[in-house]
Amino acid sequence: MRSPALLLLAVALPMAAGAVEEKSAVLRRLEDPDWVVRALSAKSIGDAHNTWGIQWLRDRLGRESQETVQAFLLRALLSFDQANLARVGGKDLIPPTLKTLKAKSPYVQAQAATLLERLTGKKMADRKAWEAWWEKEGPAFAFPAPPPVAGAKPGTPSVAEEAQTHKDTVFEEFVYDARRRGLEVVFVLDQTSSMQNTIDAAKAQILEICDYIHLLIPKYRVGLVTYDDGLALRI
C-alpha cells in the first residue's frame, strides 16, 4: 500500500506538469511571429490574473515594436495591482514602459503613462519629464507602499468575472485555431421585400463582421444564402 506522501506526490506531479505545460503554451504564443496571437496572449494573461505572467509581459514589452500589441501588453499589465507589479515585475518594468511613451499612438502613450503612475505614485507632464526623472532617480528608486483598499479582497474574482474570463478564453482559443486552419463563414439572409429595413441593417452588420474577420483571420471564405417567402434558397 502506498504511503500518503507518495499518493500526494502522484497527484501533485501531473497537476504541476499541467501547470508548466499551460505556462509554456502561453509563453509560446506571447513570442509568436503573428502579432494578433501575441496580442491575444497578452489579453489572456491579464484576464486570468496570472501573476507569473507579469515577467513575460514585461520582457515582451521591452522587445515589442508593433504598437497594437504594445497596447494589449500595457492593458494586461494594468489589470494587476501595484503590489504585484512591484513584486513580480520589479524596477525592470519601468524602462520598457518608458520606451512605449515614444509610440505614435496616443492611446499607447496614455496607457504607458497610467502604468508609470501606478508603479511610481508620481505624475509627470510628458515623456521627457519621465525620462529625466528616471535618469536622475532610477538607481535609487524604491516602490511606494500600496494604498490600503478598505473591505476589498484582491484576487477573488466574482462569478460574473469568472464567466467573462471563460468566454474570452474560449474565443481566444478559437481565433488561435482559425488563424492556422482558416475559417469558412456562411450568412443566411431573409430577402423578403417587407423586411427591407431589417435587410439593410443586416447587410451593414455583415460587412462589419467581415471587416473583423479580415483583421483577425487572414485565410477565410465567406458565403451568403438568401431566401424569401417562397423559401427558395439562393447562394
Backbone as CSV, one residue per row, in Angstrom:
resi,resn,N_x,N_y,N_z,CA_x,CA_y,CA_z,C_x,C_y,C_z
1,MET,0.846,-1.191,0.000,0.000,0.000,0.000,0.883,1.243,0.000
2,ARG,0.553,2.225,-0.870,1.361,3.425,-0.944,1.150,4.295,0.289
3,SER,2.228,4.989,0.662,2.117,5.914,1.788,1.342,7.148,1.356
4,PRO,0.732,7.887,2.340,0.023,9.130,1.984,0.913,10.097,1.228
5,ALA,2.216,10.160,1.605,3.125,11.091,0.938,3.286,10.742,-0.537
6,LEU,3.405,9.419,-0.831,3.552,9.002,-2.214,2.280,9.263,-3.016
7,LEU,1.120,9.065,-2.361,-0.147,9.343,-3.040,-0.272,10.825,-3.381
8,LEU,0.115,11.684,-2.436,0.076,13.125,-2.687,1.007,13.499,-3.831
9,LEU,2.193,12.883,-3.851,3.152,13.160,-4.909,2.612,12.697,-6.258
10,ALA,1.948,11.553,-6.269,1.395,11.022,-7.512,0.309,11.945,-8.073
11,VAL,-0.427,12.598,-7.183,-1.458,13.541,-7.620,-0.836,14.869,-8.024
12,ALA,0.161,15.316,-7.263,0.728,16.645,-7.481,1.539,16.726,-8.760
13,LEU,2.270,15.645,-9.114,3.140,15.707,-10.281,2.379,15.972,-11.582
14,PRO,1.261,15.255,-11.875,0.517,15.582,-13.102,-0.047,16.996,-13.077
15,MET,-0.493,17.467,-11.903,-1.020,18.823,-11.813,0.079,19.842,-12.111
16,ALA,1.260,19.609,-11.527,2.378,20.520,-11.764,2.785,20.500,-13.233
17,ALA,2.807,19.290,-13.815,3.161,19.182,-15.229,2.158,19.934,-16.097
18,GLY,0.864,19.846,-15.732,-0.158,20.572,-16.475,0.027,22.068,-16.379
19,ALA,0.390,22.554,-15.186,0.614,23.988,-14.997,1.800,24.470,-15.826
20,VAL,2.884,23.671,-15.850,4.061,24.033,-16.638,3.719,24.065,-18.124
21,GLU,2.929,23.055,-18.558,2.528,22.996,-19.966,1.688,24.211,-20.335
22,GLU,0.778,24.611,-19.423,-0.071,25.777,-19.691,0.781,27.033,-19.829
23,LYS,1.754,27.201,-18.901,2.619,28.371,-18.964,3.444,28.377,-20.241
24,SER,3.948,27.219,-20.630,4.757,27.128,-21.837,3.944,27.509,-23.069
25,ALA,2.684,27.082,-23.102,1.826,27.413,-24.238,1.590,28.913,-24.314
26,VAL,1.332,29.541,-23.169,1.116,30.993,-23.135,2.381,31.715,-23.574
27,LEU,3.534,31.263,-23.092,4.795,31.905,-23.450,5.061,31.787,-24.948
28,ARG,4.796,30.621,-25.529,4.995,30.446,-26.973,4.125,31.411,-27.759
29,ARG,2.901,31.578,-27.316,2.009,32.493,-28.022,2.445,33.946,-27.862
30,LEU,2.997,34.264,-26.701,3.457,35.627,-26.460,4.663,35.965,-27.331
31,GLU,5.372,34.943,-27.814,6.534,35.144,-28.681,6.227,34.802,-30.138
32,ASP,4.960,34.563,-30.449,4.578,34.147,-31.793,4.869,35.259,-32.806
33,PRO,5.339,34.913,-34.027,5.576,35.951,-35.036,4.302,36.661,-35.494
34,ASP,3.164,36.055,-35.256,1.873,36.641,-35.632,1.453,37.646,-34.555
35,TRP,1.312,38.918,-34.924,1.042,39.953,-33.915,-0.320,39.769,-33.249
36,VAL,-1.303,39.236,-33.962,-2.619,39.028,-33.354,-2.522,37.982,-32.248
37,VAL,-1.748,36.925,-32.487,-1.571,35.889,-31.467,-0.879,36.478,-30.240
38,ARG,0.135,37.313,-30.452,0.817,37.949,-29.314,-0.150,38.826,-28.522
39,ALA,-0.976,39.582,-29.233,-1.926,40.466,-28.564,-2.940,39.679,-27.745
40,LEU,-3.496,38.619,-28.334,-4.485,37.812,-27.621,-3.855,37.076,-26.441
41,SER,-2.595,36.679,-26.581,-1.911,36.019,-25.471,-1.745,36.983,-24.297
42,ALA,-1.378,38.226,-24.598,-1.263,39.237,-23.545,-2.612,39.443,-22.851
43,LYS,-3.675,39.503,-23.641,-5.017,39.666,-23.073,-5.378,38.490,-22.171
44,SER,-4.991,37.268,-22.581,-5.285,36.083,-21.774,-4.628,36.171,-20.403
45,ILE,-3.377,36.608,-20.365,-2.664,36.724,-19.088,-3.352,37.748,-18.193
46,GLY,-3.732,38.873,-18.779,-4.412,39.891,-17.986,-5.764,39.433,-17.479
47,ASP,-6.535,38.762,-18.347,-7.868,38.291,-17.952,-7.799,37.239,-16.853
48,ALA,-6.783,36.377,-16.940,-6.668,35.282,-15.971,-6.017,35.721,-14.663
49,HIS,-5.453,36.929,-14.628,-4.778,37.454,-13.424,-3.683,36.497,-12.932
50,ASN,-2.975,35.898,-13.881,-1.854,35.031,-13.515,-0.625,35.896,-13.260
51,THR,-0.267,36.073,-11.999,0.836,36.989,-11.685,2.160,36.504,-12.249
52,TRP,2.292,35.176,-12.466,3.542,34.692,-13.059,3.740,35.234,-14.458
53,GLY,2.681,35.735,-15.075,2.802,36.274,-16.425,3.331,37.695,-16.484
54,ILE,3.431,38.375,-15.329,3.893,39.764,-15.344,5.301,39.866,-15.918
55,GLN,6.182,38.938,-15.537,7.551,38.959,-16.062,7.559,38.783,-17.575
56,TRP,6.714,37.878,-18.069,6.663,37.656,-19.514,6.122,38.880,-20.232
57,LEU,5.085,39.517,-19.673,4.553,40.738,-20.263,5.623,41.826,-20.277
58,ARG,6.349,41.931,-19.189,7.429,42.930,-19.081,8.500,42.693,-20.141
59,ASP,8.954,41.446,-20.245,10.028,41.140,-21.186,9.585,41.317,-22.634
60,ARG,8.335,40.911,-22.934,7.813,41.088,-24.290,7.658,42.570,-24.619
61,LEU,7.226,43.365,-23.641,7.055,44.805,-23.853,8.385,45.453,-24.224
62,GLY,9.470,44.969,-23.623,10.778,45.528,-23.921,11.239,45.270,-25.345
63,ARG,10.692,44.222,-26.005,11.102,43.866,-27.360,10.048,44.184,-28.413
64,GLU,8.843,44.518,-27.977,7.721,44.670,-28.901,7.792,45.996,-29.658
65,SER,7.637,45.927,-30.995,7.638,47.136,-31.823,6.271,47.418,-32.433
66,GLN,5.388,46.423,-32.438,4.049,46.594,-33.006,3.176,47.307,-31.971
67,GLU,2.696,48.496,-32.313,2.033,49.332,-31.313,0.702,48.759,-30.837
68,THR,-0.005,48.046,-31.699,-1.257,47.422,-31.248,-0.963,46.394,-30.163
69,VAL,0.099,45.620,-30.342,0.477,44.637,-29.323,0.952,45.346,-28.060
70,GLN,1.682,46.448,-28.208,2.087,47.229,-27.042,0.866,47.640,-26.219
71,ALA,-0.201,48.046,-26.900,-1.423,48.445,-26.197,-1.993,47.288,-25.401
72,PHE,-2.027,46.089,-25.989,-2.542,44.914,-25.278,-1.647,44.553,-24.095
73,LEU,-0.331,44.645,-24.272,0.602,44.335,-23.187,0.412,45.300,-22.023
74,LEU,0.286,46.583,-22.334,0.095,47.580,-21.279,-1.239,47.390,-20.571
75,ARG,-2.297,47.104,-21.344,-3.603,46.841,-20.732,-3.533,45.638,-19.798
76,ALA,-2.840,44.596,-20.239,-2.710,43.397,-19.402,-1.963,43.725,-18.112
77,LEU,-0.894,44.487,-18.199,-0.138,44.865,-17.002,-0.988,45.725,-16.071
78,LEU,-1.817,46.579,-16.642,-2.667,47.444,-15.821,-3.784,46.666,-15.119
79,SER,-3.994,45.406,-15.496,-5.005,44.602,-14.807,-4.508,44.121,-13.445
80,PHE,-3.204,44.291,-13.172,-2.622,43.881,-11.894,-2.455,45.089,-10.977
81,ASP,-2.530,44.833,-9.675,-2.353,45.942,-8.738,-0.875,46.285,-8.586
82,GLN,-0.638,47.430,-7.925,0.728,47.931,-7.799,1.626,46.980,-7.032
83,ALA,1.078,46.316,-6.015,1.882,45.428,-5.183,2.451,44.271,-6.004
84,ASN,1.615,43.634,-6.845,2.089,42.528,-7.671,3.018,42.998,-8.779
85,LEU,2.732,44.149,-9.357,3.619,44.692,-10.383,5.013,44.938,-9.815
86,ALA,5.059,45.494,-8.601,6.349,45.771,-7.965,7.050,44.483,-7.564
87,ARG,6.290,43.528,-7.035,6.887,42.282,-6.525,7.391,41.395,-7.656
88,VAL,6.600,41.263,-8.714,6.952,40.330,-9.782,7.693,41.036,-10.928
89,GLY,7.206,42.210,-11.307,7.847,42.930,-12.412,9.108,43.659,-11.996
90,GLY,9.084,44.245,-10.788,10.246,44.939,-10.263,10.584,46.208,-11.033
91,LYS,11.734,46.780,-10.701,12.182,48.013,-11.354,12.417,47.820,-12.850
92,ASP,12.682,46.572,-13.243,12.927,46.296,-14.661,11.696,46.547,-15.527
93,LEU,10.529,46.737,-14.906,9.309,47.017,-15.661,9.267,48.474,-16.131
94,ILE,9.993,49.357,-15.470,9.907,50.783,-15.788,10.555,51.136,-17.129
95,PRO,11.782,50.684,-17.448,12.377,51.059,-18.743,11.548,50.690,-19.979
96,PRO,10.995,49.443,-20.089,10.189,49.164,-21.283,8.910,49.991,-21.337
97,THR,8.379,50.337,-20.167,7.189,51.196,-20.160,7.548,52.595,-20.626
98,LEU,8.703,53.092,-20.199,9.179,54.390,-20.681,9.351,54.376,-22.196
99,LYS,9.830,53.253,-22.730,10.051,53.146,-24.171,8.750,53.324,-24.946
100,THR,7.652,52.774,-24.410,6.378,52.855,-25.137,5.783,54.259,-25.106
101,LEU,6.335,55.148,-24.276,5.896,56.546,-24.322,6.271,57.198,-25.650
102,LYS,7.216,56.582,-26.388,7.643,57.109,-27.682,6.732,56.649,-28.818
103,ALA,5.732,55.846,-28.513,4.833,55.336,-29.557,4.108,56.484,-30.253
104,LYS,3.747,56.265,-31.508,2.983,57.270,-32.251,1.535,57.316,-31.788
105,SER,1.045,56.184,-31.303,-0.357,56.093,-30.889,-0.593,56.834,-29.567
106,PRO,-1.509,57.809,-29.546,-1.825,58.493,-28.286,-2.372,57.531,-27.232
107,TYR,-3.079,56.494,-27.688,-3.629,55.514,-26.748,-2.516,54.772,-26.032
108,VAL,-1.501,54.320,-26.780,-0.374,53.618,-26.168,0.352,54.552,-25.207
109,GLN,0.549,55.788,-25.603,1.204,56.764,-24.735,0.436,56.933,-23.419
110,ALA,-0.886,57.047,-23.530,-1.709,57.239,-22.334,-1.663,56.025,-21.422
111,GLN,-1.698,54.810,-22.019,-1.625,53.593,-21.209,-0.273,53.492,-20.496
112,ALA,0.800,53.841,-21.209,2.134,53.795,-20.611,2.243,54.779,-19.452
113,ALA,1.711,55.984,-19.634,1.758,56.986,-18.560,0.960,56.519,-17.348
114,THR,-0.198,55.887,-17.596,-1.016,55.380,-16.489,-0.279,54.288,-15.721
115,LEU,0.405,53.398,-16.448,1.158,52.329,-15.788,2.313,52.899,-14.966
116,LEU,3.005,53.889,-15.511,4.107,54.516,-14.767,3.599,55.187,-13.497
117,GLU,2.453,55.839,-13.597,1.874,56.487,-12.414,1.509,55.451,-11.354
118,ARG,0.974,54.301,-11.801,0.628,53.254,-10.835,1.884,52.684,-10.176
119,LEU,2.929,52.495,-10.963,4.160,51.924,-10.429,4.866,52.850,-9.450
120,THR,4.899,54.136,-9.784,5.747,55.071,-9.034,5.004,55.961,-8.053
121,GLY,3.678,56.100,-8.255,2.927,57.042,-7.430,3.170,58.488,-7.822
122,LYS,3.821,58.705,-8.987,4.131,60.054,-9.455,3.347,60.368,-10.714
123,LYS,3.294,61.650,-11.042,2.613,62.090,-12.260,3.518,63.108,-12.941
124,MET,3.847,62.841,-14.193,4.750,63.710,-14.947,4.008,64.352,-16.113
125,ALA,4.566,65.472,-16.588,3.901,66.229,-17.634,3.983,65.554,-18.987
126,ASP,5.139,64.944,-19.306,5.310,64.349,-20.634,6.453,63.330,-20.610
127,ARG,6.730,62.771,-21.771,7.757,61.723,-21.876,9.124,62.214,-21.419
128,LYS,9.516,63.415,-21.851,10.841,63.925,-21.490,10.981,64.077,-19.983
129,ALA,9.891,64.477,-19.327,9.932,64.610,-17.868,10.121,63.262,-17.202
130,TRP,9.422,62.214,-17.713,9.586,60.867,-17.177,11.015,60.367,-17.374
131,GLU,11.551,60.588,-18.571,12.900,60.113,-18.860,13.944,60.818,-17.997
132,ALA,13.775,62.140,-17.799,14.716,62.889,-16.959,14.647,62.402,-15.517
133,TRP,13.422,62.134,-15.048,13.267,61.629,-13.673,13.948,60.278,-13.500
134,TRP,13.747,59.386,-14.459,14.325,58.039,-14.351,15.853,58.087,-14.436
135,GLU,16.375,58.928,-15.303,17.830,59.053,-15.417,18.449,59.562,-14.117
136,LYS,17.729,60.440,-13.432,18.241,61.020,-12.191,18.012,60.104,-10.995
137,GLU,16.792,59.535,-10.871,16.421,58.827,-9.650,16.316,57.309,-9.805
138,GLY,16.454,56.804,-11.033,16.269,55.383,-11.278,17.090,54.461,-10.394
139,PRO,18.411,54.687,-10.265,19.222,53.763,-9.451,18.775,53.664,-7.999
140,ALA,18.229,54.744,-7.463,17.828,54.741,-6.054,16.321,54.567,-5.871
141,PHE,15.591,54.292,-6.961,14.133,54.230,-6.868,13.672,53.055,-6.016
142,ALA,12.690,53.306,-5.196,12.036,52.262,-4.404,10.535,52.437,-4.564
143,PHE,9.818,51.323,-4.730,8.372,51.398,-4.919,7.690,51.945,-3.673
144,PRO,6.718,52.838,-3.846,5.952,53.311,-2.683,5.053,52.216,-2.140
145,ALA,4.696,52.328,-0.877,3.778,51.355,-0.276,2.418,51.486,-0.947
146,PRO,1.785,50.371,-1.335,0.478,50.447,-1.984,-0.584,50.957,-1.017
147,PRO,-1.530,51.757,-1.502,-2.585,52.257,-0.628,-3.505,51.128,-0.180
148,PRO,-3.969,51.144,1.065,-4.889,50.097,1.533,-6.254,50.232,0.866
149,VAL,-6.878,49.100,0.594,-8.209,49.088,-0.011,-9.187,48.542,1.016
150,ALA,-10.037,49.413,1.539,-10.945,49.024,2.612,-12.002,48.054,2.111
151,GLY,-12.122,46.921,2.822,-13.189,45.971,2.543,-13.027,45.160,1.282
152,ALA,-11.891,45.295,0.589,-11.705,44.571,-0.661,-10.947,43.274,-0.430
153,LYS,-11.222,42.304,-1.254,-10.500,41.036,-1.210,-9.826,40.833,-2.561
154,PRO,-8.599,41.396,-2.722,-7.946,41.300,-4.020,-7.701,39.862,-4.439
155,GLY,-7.798,39.660,-5.753,-7.502,38.327,-6.276,-8.680,37.366,-6.219
156,THR,-9.865,37.855,-5.777,-11.034,36.991,-5.708,-12.058,37.464,-6.741
157,PRO,-12.048,36.900,-7.947,-12.967,37.363,-8.975,-14.404,36.962,-8.674
158,SER,-15.329,37.788,-9.126,-16.737,37.482,-8.954,-17.153,36.389,-9.935
159,VAL,-18.359,35.856,-9.739,-18.877,34.834,-10.651,-18.981,35.401,-12.067
160,ALA,-19.426,36.655,-12.176,-19.558,37.282,-13.490,-18.195,37.440,-14.158
161,GLU,-17.177,37.827,-13.384,-15.829,37.979,-13.930,-15.276,36.641,-14.393
162,GLU,-15.509,35.598,-13.597,-15.023,34.270,-13.989,-15.705,33.804,-15.273
163,ALA,-17.010,34.056,-15.383,-17.736,33.658,-16.589,-17.214,34.421,-17.806
164,GLN,-16.935,35.724,-17.646,-16.425,36.521,-18.750,-15.038,36.044,-19.154
165,THR,-14.202,35.730,-18.161,-12.858,35.231,-18.451,-12.924,33.920,-19.232
166,HIS,-13.851,33.036,-18.837,-14.010,31.764,-19.544,-14.454,32.010,-20.985
167,LYS,-15.399,32.926,-21.157,-15.894,33.224,-22.502,-14.778,33.810,-23.363
168,ASP,-13.976,34.716,-22.792,-12.859,35.302,-23.529,-11.839,34.230,-23.912
169,THR,-11.563,33.311,-22.991,-10.584,32.261,-23.261,-11.051,31.372,-24.397
170,VAL,-12.333,31.007,-24.404,-12.886,30.183,-25.488,-12.743,30.907,-26.829
171,PHE,-13.049,32.204,-26.845,-12.935,32.988,-28.079,-11.489,33.041,-28.560
172,GLU,-10.558,33.268,-27.623,-9.141,33.368,-27.996,-8.630,32.045,-28.557
173,GLU,-9.027,30.931,-27.932,-8.619,29.621,-28.438,-9.167,29.401,-29.851
174,PHE,-10.401,29.853,-30.084,-10.998,29.736,-31.405,-10.200,30.532,-32.442
175,VAL,-9.808,31.767,-32.081,-9.044,32.610,-33.018,-7.674,32.002,-33.288
176,TYR,-6.984,31.517,-32.240,-5.689,30.866,-32.442,-5.810,29.755,-33.490
177,ASP,-6.831,28.918,-33.322,-7.003,27.762,-34.208,-7.371,28.212,-35.618
178,ALA,-8.276,29.196,-35.718,-8.752,29.641,-37.027,-7.648,30.332,-37.824
179,ARG,-6.742,31.012,-37.162,-5.648,31.680,-37.880,-4.710,30.673,-38.537
180,ARG,-4.686,29.471,-38.010,-3.827,28.448,-38.587,-4.583,27.557,-39.579
181,ARG,-5.826,27.238,-39.263,-6.597,26.323,-40.111,-7.388,27.044,-41.198
182,GLY,-7.715,28.308,-40.976,-8.618,29.018,-41.860,-10.041,28.977,-41.315
183,LEU,-10.928,29.714,-41.955,-12.309,29.824,-41.461,-13.263,29.951,-42.635
184,GLU,-14.398,29.286,-42.524,-15.478,29.429,-43.500,-16.718,29.937,-42.762
185,VAL,-17.300,30.991,-43.293,-18.470,31.611,-42.662,-19.587,31.717,-43.696
186,VAL,-20.794,31.356,-43.305,-21.954,31.479,-44.190,-23.015,32.326,-43.492
187,PHE,-23.482,33.364,-44.176,-24.569,34.195,-43.667,-25.862,33.799,-44.381
188,VAL,-26.945,33.674,-43.633,-28.264,33.339,-44.181,-29.159,34.560,-43.990
189,LEU,-29.679,35.095,-45.104,-30.381,36.379,-45.057,-31.766,36.266,-45.696
190,ASP,-32.769,36.734,-44.960,-34.146,36.805,-45.474,-34.243,38.033,-46.372
191,GLN,-34.586,37.842,-47.654,-34.660,38.973,-48.582,-36.097,39.343,-48.945
192,THR,-37.063,38.937,-48.140,-38.462,39.313,-48.374,-38.586,40.831,-48.379
193,SER,-39.302,41.407,-49.351,-39.366,42.869,-49.522,-39.913,43.577,-48.289
194,SER,-40.821,42.927,-47.569,-41.389,43.568,-46.379,-40.370,43.691,-45.250
195,MET,-39.234,43.041,-45.396,-38.193,43.041,-44.369,-37.068,44.015,-44.723
196,GLN,-37.352,44.979,-45.627,-36.260,45.779,-46.192,-35.432,46.503,-45.131
197,ASN,-36.082,47.094,-44.126,-35.319,47.811,-43.094,-34.378,46.866,-42.348
198,THR,-34.894,45.693,-42.026,-34.066,44.691,-41.341,-32.944,44.195,-42.242
199,ILE,-33.260,44.040,-43.542,-32.249,43.586,-44.500,-31.105,44.594,-44.587
200,ASP,-31.432,45.878,-44.672,-30.400,46.918,-44.755,-29.496,46.888,-43.522
201,ALA,-30.124,46.738,-42.339,-29.335,46.679,-41.107,-28.451,45.435,-41.075
202,ALA,-29.015,44.317,-41.550,-28.250,43.062,-41.564,-27.053,43.169,-42.509
203,LYS,-27.267,43.803,-43.677,-26.155,43.984,-44.620,-25.003,44.753,-43.970
204,ALA,-25.358,45.818,-43.273,-24.320,46.619,-42.610,-23.576,45.799,-41.569
205,GLN,-24.323,44.977,-40.825,-23.692,44.131,-39.806,-22.795,43.073,-40.436
206,ILE,-23.238,42.513,-41.551,-22.432,41.506,-42.239,-21.105,42.105,-42.697
207,LEU,-21.165,43.313,-43.256,-19.934,43.972,-43.710,-19.005,44.261,-42.532
208,GLU,-19.575,44.665,-41.411,-18.758,44.939,-40.228,-18.111,43.656,-39.702
209,ILE,-18.893,42.575,-39.671,-18.350,41.286,-39.224,-17.217,40.845,-40.144
210,CYS,-17.385,41.019,-41.441,-16.339,40.638,-42.392,-15.068,41.460,-42.173
211,ASP,-15.223,42.730,-41.822,-14.046,43.554,-41.521,-13.275,42.983,-40.338
212,TYR,-14.001,42.562,-39.285,-13.345,41.968,-38.115,-12.673,40.648,-38.466
213,ILE,-13.357,39.824,-39.276,-12.767,38.547,-39.679,-11.472,38.795,-40.454
214,HIS,-11.508,39.769,-41.357,-10.322,40.088,-42.161,-9.156,40.521,-41.270
215,LEU,-9.444,41.231,-40.209,-8.397,41.690,-39.295,-7.800,40.529,-38.505
216,LEU,-8.664,39.629,-38.017,-8.212,38.584,-37.105,-7.736,37.319,-37.804
217,ILE,-8.345,36.981,-38.952,-8.083,35.681,-39.578,-7.754,35.898,-41.057
218,PRO,-6.489,35.759,-41.432,-6.085,36.089,-42.809,-6.632,35.147,-43.876
219,LYS,-6.864,33.879,-43.529,-7.316,32.889,-44.523,-8.766,32.520,-44.225
220,TYR,-9.700,33.056,-45.012,-11.113,32.790,-44.743,-11.910,32.846,-46.034
221,ARG,-13.094,32.223,-46.007,-14.044,32.287,-47.112,-15.408,32.641,-46.537
222,VAL,-16.150,33.477,-47.265,-17.468,33.919,-46.808,-18.504,33.549,-47.862
223,GLY,-19.620,32.984,-47.412,-20.719,32.657,-48.304,-22.003,33.344,-47.859
224,LEU,-22.925,33.511,-48.788,-24.201,34.152,-48.480,-25.335,33.317,-49.056
225,VAL,-26.322,32.996,-48.208,-27.524,32.277,-48.636,-28.714,33.194,-48.395
226,THR,-29.546,33.415,-49.420,-30.733,34.262,-49.262,-31.996,33.443,-49.497
227,TYR,-33.095,33.898,-48.900,-34.381,33.210,-49.100,-35.498,34.251,-48.959
228,ASP,-36.684,33.895,-49.464,-37.835,34.791,-49.348,-39.048,33.976,-48.933
229,ASP,-40.242,34.524,-49.169,-41.472,33.852,-48.702,-41.642,32.479,-49.343
230,GLY,-41.065,32.306,-50.550,-41.193,31.011,-51.199,-40.173,30.002,-50.703
231,LEU,-39.317,30.423,-49.783,-38.277,29.589,-49.184,-37.279,29.071,-50.212
232,ALA,-37.201,29.774,-51.377,-36.215,29.368,-52.364,-34.839,29.873,-51.920
233,LEU,-33.904,28.987,-51.842,-32.553,29.337,-51.401,-31.709,29.776,-52.593
234,ARG,-30.967,30.835,-52.411,-30.048,31.314,-53.455,-28.684,31.486,-52.815
235,ILE,-27.655,31.003,-53.473,-26.284,31.086,-52.938,-25.453,31.991,-53.838
